[in-house]
């Protein structure tokens, strides 16, 4: 299956999704598929991707604070025995006041550490996650503070410790 065949199959199965293709020209030309889909169809879309390619390789989740919403972009490579590999980014978003998203660890088990990371740093709630423990932050880190949020739930300047760096919040002392 090539990029065009994937776009057609995905578009037929999920006509409500936004699908676009970009092309990297240097150093090695490669086309990448970008998908945006509502969270209600997200898990179903991930299962469909696995059906199309049972050997699909999950890479990473990039989470972002986008004002009133949290964005999640799942990066993966789909490989077929014949033809080029397909680079896919499938994204969805959730409102900050309801940041629930179904886990995809039942489809892509390797997504677990990335879901845990996005849970603790951005405040996503991955429903059904098999291991919701913190991954990076200490156990005594305050609940409801998400270091990568840009709003009032983000990290406060007074929480940052100067660990011997010459830089201080608000600029260097003179």
C-alpha positions as CSV (number, residue, x, y, z in Angstrom):
1,X,0.0,0.0,0.0
2,X,1.4,3.4,-0.9
3,X,0.5,6.9,0.3
4,X,-2.3,7.5,-2.1
5,X,-3.9,4.1,-1.4
6,X,-3.7,4.7,2.3
7,X,-5.3,8.2,2.0
8,X,-8.1,6.7,-0.1
9,X,-8.7,3.8,2.3
10,X,-8.6,6.0,5.4
11,X,-10.7,8.6,3.8
12,X,-13.4,6.1,2.9
13,X,-13.4,4.6,6.4
14,X,-13.3,8.0,8.2
15,X,-14.8,10.6,5.8
16,X,-15.0,13.1,8.7
17,X,-11.2,13.1,9.2
18,X,-9.0,15.8,7.8
19,X,-6.3,14.1,5.7
20,X,-3.4,15.8,3.9
21,X,-0.1,14.8,2.5
22,X,3.2,16.8,2.6
23,X,6.5,16.0,0.9
24,X,10.0,16.4,2.3
25,X,12.3,17.1,-0.6
26,X,15.7,17.0,1.2
27,X,17.8,14.9,1.8
28,X,15.6,12.0,0.8
29,X,12.2,12.7,-0.7
30,X,9.4,11.2,1.4
31,X,5.7,11.9,1.6
32,X,4.1,12.1,5.0
33,X,0.4,11.7,5.8
34,X,-1.2,14.0,8.4
35,X,-4.6,13.1,9.9
36,X,-6.8,15.0,12.3
37,X,-9.7,13.1,13.8
38,X,-12.2,13.7,16.6
39,X,-11.4,12.0,19.9
40,X,-14.6,10.0,19.6
41,X,-13.2,8.2,16.5
42,X,-9.6,8.3,17.5
43,X,-9.3,4.8,19.0
44,X,-11.2,3.3,16.2
45,X,-8.9,5.0,13.7
46,X,-5.8,3.6,15.5
47,X,-7.3,0.1,15.3
48,X,-8.0,0.6,11.6
49,X,-4.3,1.6,11.1
50,X,-3.2,-1.6,12.9
51,X,-5.6,-3.7,10.6
52,X,-4.1,-2.1,7.5
53,X,-0.6,-2.9,8.7
54,X,-0.2,-5.3,11.6
55,X,3.5,-4.4,11.7
56,X,3.0,-0.6,12.0
57,X,5.7,1.0,14.1
58,X,4.6,3.4,16.8
59,X,7.2,6.2,17.5
60,X,6.1,8.9,19.9
61,X,3.3,11.2,21.0
62,X,3.8,14.9,20.8
63,X,1.5,16.7,23.2
64,X,0.8,20.5,23.1
65,X,-1.1,23.1,25.0
66,X,-3.1,25.0,22.3
67,X,-5.1,27.5,24.5
68,X,-8.4,25.9,25.3
69,X,-7.5,22.5,24.0
70,X,-4.7,19.9,24.4
71,X,-3.4,18.4,21.2
72,X,-1.9,14.9,20.8
73,X,0.0,13.9,17.6
74,X,0.9,10.2,17.3
75,X,3.8,9.5,15.0
76,X,4.3,6.2,13.3
77,X,5.8,4.4,10.3
78,X,3.8,1.9,8.4
79,X,5.7,-0.7,6.5
80,X,4.6,-3.0,3.7
81,X,6.7,-5.8,2.2
82,X,6.4,-4.1,-1.2
83,X,6.8,-0.4,-1.7
84,X,8.0,2.5,0.4
85,X,7.3,2.9,4.1
86,X,4.6,5.4,5.0
87,X,5.2,8.1,7.6
88,X,1.9,8.9,9.4
89,X,1.0,11.5,12.0
90,X,-2.5,11.1,13.4
91,X,-3.7,13.8,15.7
92,X,-6.6,14.6,17.9
93,X,-7.5,17.1,20.5
94,X,-9.4,17.4,23.8
95,X,-10.8,20.4,25.7
96,X,-8.8,21.3,28.7
97,X,-11.9,21.1,30.9
98,X,-12.5,17.5,29.8
99,X,-9.0,16.1,28.8
100,X,-10.1,12.5,28.4
101,X,-8.7,10.4,25.6
102,X,-8.9,6.6,25.2
103,X,-5.6,4.8,25.7
104,X,-4.2,3.1,22.6
105,X,-2.0,0.7,24.5
106,X,-4.3,-2.1,23.6
107,X,-3.5,-1.5,19.9
108,X,0.1,-0.1,20.3
109,X,1.5,-1.3,23.6
110,X,4.7,0.8,23.1
111,X,2.5,3.9,23.5
112,X,2.4,3.4,27.3
113,X,5.4,5.6,28.4
114,X,4.3,8.4,26.0
115,X,0.8,8.4,27.4
116,X,2.2,8.5,30.9
117,X,4.5,11.4,30.0
118,X,1.6,13.4,28.4
119,X,-0.6,12.6,31.4
120,X,1.8,14.0,33.9
121,X,3.2,17.0,31.9
122,X,0.0,18.2,30.2
123,X,-2.9,16.7,32.2
124,X,-4.3,14.3,29.6
125,X,-6.5,11.6,31.2
126,X,-5.9,8.4,29.2
127,X,-8.9,6.2,29.9
128,X,-8.0,2.5,30.4
129,X,-4.3,3.1,30.7
130,X,-2.8,0.0,32.2
131,X,-0.2,1.8,34.3
132,X,-1.1,5.4,35.2
133,X,1.9,6.0,37.5
134,X,4.1,9.0,37.1
135,X,7.1,8.5,34.8
136,X,9.3,11.5,35.4
137,X,8.0,13.8,38.2
138,X,8.6,12.8,41.8
139,X,5.7,11.3,43.8
140,X,5.5,14.4,46.0
141,X,5.0,16.8,43.0
142,X,1.8,18.8,43.5
143,X,-1.4,17.3,42.0
144,X,-3.0,19.5,39.3
145,X,0.2,21.2,38.2
146,X,1.2,20.3,34.7
147,X,4.7,21.6,33.7
148,X,4.1,21.9,30.0
149,X,0.8,23.8,30.3
150,X,0.7,27.4,29.4
151,X,-2.2,28.3,31.6
152,X,-2.7,28.7,35.4
153,X,-2.2,24.9,35.9
154,X,1.4,25.2,34.5
155,X,4.5,25.4,36.6
156,X,4.8,28.6,38.6
157,X,8.1,30.6,38.6
158,X,8.4,30.2,42.4
159,X,8.4,26.4,41.9
160,X,11.6,26.5,39.8
161,X,14.7,25.9,41.7
162,X,18.0,27.4,40.6
163,X,20.1,24.3,40.6
164,X,23.4,26.2,40.4
165,X,22.7,27.7,37.0
166,X,23.8,31.3,36.4
167,X,20.4,32.0,35.0
168,X,17.5,33.1,37.2
169,X,13.8,33.5,36.5
170,X,13.3,37.0,35.4
171,X,16.9,37.5,34.2
172,X,20.3,37.4,35.7
173,X,21.1,39.4,38.9
174,X,23.4,42.2,38.4
